Amino acid sequence: MSLNTHHVTVTDGEKDITDAVQYAIDAAHTAGGGQVVLPRGQWVSKALKLKSFVDLHLPNGCELSCSTDYADYEAGKVSVIAEDSDRAFITARDQQGLSISGNGTIHGHSEKWCGREGLFEGTFWPKMLRPRIVVFENCKDISLTGISIVEAPMWTIHLIACHQVKAEGLSILNDMRMPNTDGINFDSCTDATIFNCVIRAADDAVCVKTCRKEDESLNGPAERIIVSNSILSSKSCALKIGTETYQDVRDVLFTTCTITESNRAFGIFSRDGGDIERIRFSNCTVQCEQTPDGFWGSGEAITINALPRVAGDVPGYVRDVSADGITGRAQGAINIVGHETQKIENVSLSNVRLSLEPGKFSDAYYLDLRPSPHDVNLLDNPEQGRRNAWVKNEAGEILGLEPYPNGLPGLWLDHANNVRCNDVVIHRPAPLPKGWAVEETELGHVTNVCFSKPASSQSAV
């Protein structure tokens, strides 16, 4: 990238700097690349388009606020709709060598995007139309370093079919009551890394997925992705694959991360026909706590499932998954649950040390299988549910929560084949709380399940 520097100039009294920033981006791009430096201070902007070989630099002391009017994002339309959102604050398509850097802040003002007052099942009720913060499509050689993003109203960073991505030293701090505020979503991306980031989100902190475009065309697989040395908090799932899995996901490593104040720590969710394979979770500490029913999950350290999103569909397979060196505490069971049409295969749990503790909600006694066919085509209604979140039956019970056969276990396996558990220790309180299974491990429809400890005998089922 050229070292050519373009300073954004602002007229006295001006707060909306959309035109000035876009002018500088365009000028740097036309000149063959360069760095666009925003001034220190508090500014507001509408949608911006980043271009090849341009670094958008927010220095320390610069706070760039996103407009709170959805109409201001008309220039930021994107091809993948998420939670009805088709727009974003900073976009790029078919570009290369682009970056966002600095120690400044992007502020999303999520409080301005609530549709109803109060909390519903532990979450705010968001407006139907909310912008994402950053969406790059079909771009390569991307660098996101140093900046802070706070209170995103929707997905924070969504990278679609992007290649050679580096996210380092980012701070993403979202309101833990605002739904759908994922931290970083790698959607059909390849050769992507996250390193030394702090991400706090009500929805997934980091998610690898393969979505469909509005015209139902696909972007390709997600593969060769590494997330390491980061601190993550999530009311949903801290490190997740799925649920959107219209194409394959493979060769993903989550390692040396600290997961705090999270609902689920690690999750794999096959729903849409794409296959998931060669996934590794390693050397992480976890702190998993139950959340209200508005969030999927029940305080589990590890959840892996393969289930149809739509009745009659067949989920893609999940195989060759390992979790090793996982320590910490949780309030829900480790769940590995396939489907009668698609078993989960070749799973290894090794050197796992968890303390299972009672939570403050009763939902830990239920296996949370959301999203499920119940969630399809739901109209938002507080009495019935919120789309893509929860649905209630006539008795007011959340659909998609199924009781464990014999109470809450430490480990639940069903519709799985070739599962190996080596040196897995789950500490449970004594005496066992009411509603807990007597057996630590509960088995459903499984074949070739092995339990072993170092230098000790091995048993098989």
Buried (B, 14 or more C-beta within 10 A) or exposed (E): BBEBEBEBEBEEEEEBBBEBBBBBBBBBBEEEBBBBBBBEEEBBBBBBBBBBBBBBBBBEBBBBBBBBEBEBBEEBBBBBBBBBBBBBBBBBBEBBBBBBBBBBBBBBBBEBBBEEEEEBBBBBBBBEBBBBBBBBBBBBBBBBBBBBBBBBBBBBBBBBBBBBBBBBBBBBBBBBBBBBBBBBBBBBBBBBBBBEBBBBBBBBBBBBBBBBBEEEEBBBBBBBBBBBEBBBBBBBBBBBBBBBBBBBBBBBBBBBBBBBBBBBBBBBBBBBBBBBBBBBBBBBBBBBBBBBBBBBBBBBBBBBBBBBBEEEEEBBBBBBBBBBBBBBBBBBBBBBBBBEEBBBBBBBBBBBBBBBBBBEBEBBBBBBBBBBBBBEEBEBEEEBBBBBBBBBEEEEEBBBBEEBEEBBBBBBBBBBBBBBBBBBEBEBEEEBBEEBBEEBBBBBEBEEBBBBEEEEEEEEE
